[in-house]
Amino acid sequence: MPASAPRRKRSGLVPDPAAGVPDPSGFSVSPALFGKFQQLIHQETGIWLGDTKSALLCGRLSRRLRVLQIPSLDEYYELVTLADQHDERVLMIDAITTNETRFFRDPRHFEFLESRVIPRWRTEAQQGSRTKTVRVWSAGCSSGEEPYSLAMLLARHLPVEQGWSVAIFATDISTRILAQARIGIYNIAKSSDIPEPLLKDYMLKGVDQQDGQMKVRPEIQAVVDFQKLNLAHGPYPPQAHFDIIFCRNVLIYFDLESKQKVVEHLTRCLVRNGLLFVGQAENLSSMNSHLKSLVPAVYARAGEHLGY
């Protein structure tokens, strides 16, 4: 696991206060240049950096400037917009995106799955009205805690031994964070977020050189397919493909137009009676007439007989 980031030192560059907003990183960005970065990042990702995020831009990109030995954000912008600099644009996106998550984040969603959704799936399978195949999408999966949480919960209640097959598609725009997620190794301090029975059955505690770490068991890792996907551009999975989609605390980074497009795509990817889980601060009721709120931050297609 990567160590925590060291405290940044000032670069020795003294920004001209008239040139823009200074940042402790030692770099600055003028309002005009910040506007160019806003448009570039929005074009590449659909993410809209608010006008108050200039210091965040300086801080997040400062490491790239130092690695490349580029003295200013003006020169970095000229570089990253060159046609042959696709790889650097990927690294820029990695630096800009926020990756904050934890195991079983917002327990209410997992309780809803456990108490209402999974029992219905089991009943429908017994009645022959559904198969025992479950497809899940964790969109904006960050370092993997969310899809692994889903995999553990579903493995407990829908075991392979009873004929269930669970597949979890986990996507993020950051290549760096996806590489970390695929490894499935976490600081042992995160174990406190995992319910004890699931921790015992599905996580391995590190010893010797791995002391202080824990690793997701191989059978849980095998359920999750991590792939890079840009929600602003796709390509999206097939229509009517997923039983549930988790896209939590992701839409808050999009402007209204991009957010509406993403929600439309996600809705189309749901099977009949499929459910979309979003962040608690993300209200979609006024945004998409095809969605019906079931409980806070859980939506289904409007007009369908749900029974949850």
N, C-alpha and C positions, 0 to 999 in steps of 0.2 A: 504494500500500500504506500502511496506517496506520503511523504512527511508533510506536516503543515507548512504553509508558505512562509519563508523568512520575511522579516520586516524589511520593507524596501528602503534603500538608502537614496538620498538625493543624488542626482546624476552630475551635479556640478553645473548644469545648464541653468542660467538665470533667465526665466521668461520675461518678456516685456509685458507689464501689466496692461498696456494698451492693446496688446495683440489678442487678448481673450482671457478666459477664466483660468487662472493658474491652479495647479494641482500639486499635492505633496510629492507626486512622482517626479516632479521637475519639468514636466511638459505643460504646454498650454494649447488651447484651441480657440480660434476666433469664432464669433457667431457665424460668419459665412462658411468657414471650413466645417464647423459642427453641422451645419445644414447639409453640406455635401455628404458627410458621413451618415447622417440620418437617412438620406435618400438611398445611399448605397446599401446600408444594412437592411433597410426596408425592402429594397429590390431583391436582395439575396435571400432574405429570411421571412419577410412579412412582419418582423418585429419593428416596432416604432419606439425609438428612444425619445422620451419627453425632453422638452427644452431645459429641464433642470438636471439632465444627466451628463452634462459636459465633463464634470470631474470624474464620473464613472468611466467615460470614454477614455480620458487621459490615463487613469489608473489601470484599466484593463489592457490597454494597448502598449503601455510603457515597456513591458517585457519584450514584446516583439521588436520595438524600436531598438532596444539595447542589444538584442541578439543579432539584429541586422546592422547594427552600428549606424542607424539613421538618426540624425540629430533633431528632427522635428516631425510633427504630425502632417505638416504640409507635404514633406517629401514622401512620407509613408503613404499618403493618399495617392500621390502620383504613381507610386509603385504598385499599389494594390489594385488600381483601376486599369492597369495594362492588360491587354487581351491574353497574354501568356502567363498571367499570375494567378491561375485558378487555385493552385495549392496554397498560396499565401492568403487568398480570400477565405479558404477553408480554415486556416489557422486564425485569421481575424475573427471569424464567427465563433470558433472555439473559445477565443479570449473574451468575447463580448457576452456570450450567453451565460445565464445564471443557472447553476446546478445545485439546487437546495432540495433535499428530500430526506426521508428516513423510513425505516421499516414501519409498516402499519400506520402510516400517517393518516390522520383523521379516522380514528377507530369506528366512527359511526357508519362509514361506508362498508367496512368489513363486517360489522355487526348486521347491517342490512343484507349483505350477501349471505351470511351464515344463517340468519333467522328466517329470511323470506324468499330469497332467490334460489339458493341451492335446494331447499326442501321442495320447491315447486318443480325444479328440473328433475329431481328424483321421482316425484309423483308422475310427471309427464312421461318419463322413461318407462316406469312400471305400467302405465296405461297404453304405451306404444305410440303416443302422440309426438314424441321426439326421440332422436337418437341419443346415444351416450357420448357423443362427441361435443366438446365445448371449446369454442374459440374465443380468445380474449385478446384485446389490443391495449397495451400500455403506451400511450402516445405522450412523448416528452418524458421518457423513463429515467433520464438522468443517469446516476451511477448504479441503477439496478435494484434499489431497495423495493420499489413499488412492484415490479413484475415478480420478483422473488417472493414478496409477501403474498401476492395472489397465488403463485404456484404452490406455496406451502399450505395455504388455506384450502385450496381445491384438492390437493393431494390427500389431505386429511379427510375431507367429506365425500370426495368422488374418486375412490381408490382404483388403481389399475386392476386390482384383483377382482373387482366387481364389474369389470368390463368398460370402465370409463376411460376416455382418451381426452386429455387436456393439452391444448397447444396455445402458447402465449407469444404473441408478436409484440416485441418491445422496440420502440424507435425513439431516436433523438437526432437532433441536427448536429451535435458535437461528436466528431470522430474520437476526440480525446476521452470524453466521458464514457463513450460506448466501449472503448478498449478496456477501461477500468471496470465497467459493469460485467463484461464477459469473464473476467478473472474470478469475480465472486468472492473476493476476500475483503473483510471489513474489520475495523477496530472493534475489539471485544466490548467496548463501552456501548456500542449500538445494540448489544444483546438485550438491554433492558427494555427496548421497544418491542421485542418479540414475545408473544405469549409463551409461557414456560413449556407447555406440551409440544409446541411447534419448534421451539428452540432445541429441545432435547432430541427430537426426531429428525430434524432437517438441517442442523448446523453442526459443523465440526470445530472443536476448540483446538487452537494451535498449541503446539508444545515446542520446547527447545527454541530454535531460532524463530519460530512462528508464535512464540508466547505473546499474549496480548492481542492476538488476532483470532478471527473465526472465518470459516469458509463454508459456502453453501454446498450441500451434498451434491454429488454428481447427478443423481436421479432428478433433483430439482432443477439443476442447471440445464439438463437435457430438455426440459419442457419449454424453456425460454429461447426464442430466436431473436437475437439483437441485430437490428439493421439500421443503417442511417436513412432518415426520411425527413425531408423538408416539408412541413405542413403547408407552407405557402405555395409550394409548387408541385408537390406529389413526387412520383406517381402514387396514387392512392390504391389500396388493396381493392379486390372485387366488391361489387355491390352485394348487400345482404349476406355478409360473410361472418360478422362477429356477433356473439351473444351479448357481450358487454364490451364497452370501450371506456377506459379510464383516460381522461385528458384533463388532469387537475392542475390548477395554478399555472396553466400554459397560456390560455386565451388572454390573460391580463396583459401580456406583452404585445398583443396585436392591436392595430388601430381597428375602428369599427368595421370598415369594409372588408379587411382581411379576416377579421374574426367571423363575420357572417359567412364568408366563403368556406372557411374551415369547418364551421358548424354544419353547413349544408353537406359537405363531403363526408363528415363523420356520421351524420344521420343516415346518409345513403349506404354506408358500410354496415349498418346494423341489420340483423335479421329481424323478421317479424317478432314483436315483443322484446326486441333487444333493448338494452339500457345504456345510457350515456351518463357517466359520472364526471362531474367537473368540480372545481374548487368552490369552497363555501362562499367566496366573494364574487363568483361568476354566475350572474343571473341571466338565463337564456330565454325566459318566458316571452319577453317582448321582442326577441330577436328572430325567432324561428317558429312559424305557426304550426310546423309539423311536430313540435315537441310538446310533451305534457309533463309537468312537474309531479313526481310521485311523493318524494320527500325532499327536504333541502338538498340541492346540488345533485339530484338524481332525476334523469329525464327518460321518457320513452316516447315513441311516436304517438301523437295525438290521434284519438279515434279508434284505437285498437283495444280489444278486450284484454286487459292485463291480468287482473286478479291478484296483484301483489299486495 
